[in-house]
């Protein structure tokens, strides 16, 4: 059995378990009644919110690539790769969208795959750190003691990211028998992490916070569409909980795990499950459908750079024209 197949089966099992837990602990008739009252006109501003959020994330990712790849990398080109990643994550298991977007940028901008992969890893760490900070604040406002674990998580990630400045020192630990291409990839990865200055990391963290607060705005719009009154701190936690749920193995589209995470944190804020679940379902549907559709369009624009059947670059014997930025402008393609 191939690794993708194993990942898909594991995701399906987790999604089924998450769905079963939600079904057995929630009054589904109340959830259905709330969904049936939805006034979809309130979702239209959500499209603007999703577009703005995608752009903020593209700017953030670009800022993490530029320190080692050069100033020619632009958010307007990176956003295609990011949208492709959203599409792949919506239709395939194991968050393979992260691999897909890395491949697209590496080929389209003629930069090293290992360096782009490093930017994705750091981006994910910063994202979780910002999420933990916002969750800690929101939980503190609601009086929950769970704010402390989230604060500790944020500090821990901040320390680990800060240590990334010393990543090049780890290159000496690569065994001498390591195949040359693999060793060069590891060194390129570590070099790209070390090339990101603290100012860039700090700015990226601020942009992550803005992106997560966009999720809060979307949750508030959805709650208004359903005629439900949800306090802002609870809306923050519902959005963040859904995001945490997507970190679990799941069936394509984060089926049920998004809703489980949203319900878990929403109830910590004192909001009943029957109120959180319809908001989470509709928020999830809007986000997945809109971003997956945009990703499908973006996939057409980058046709030939990535194959979804194998998530490899056609003829990818050479993933980057140069391992790190050498002062020359990158290819605009």
Helices and strands as residue ranges (DSSP letters): H 3-25, H 28-36, G 40-43, H 44-69, H 75-91, H 97-108, H 113-142, H 147-163, G 164-173, H 180-194, H 198-225, H 232-245, H 257-268, H 273-301
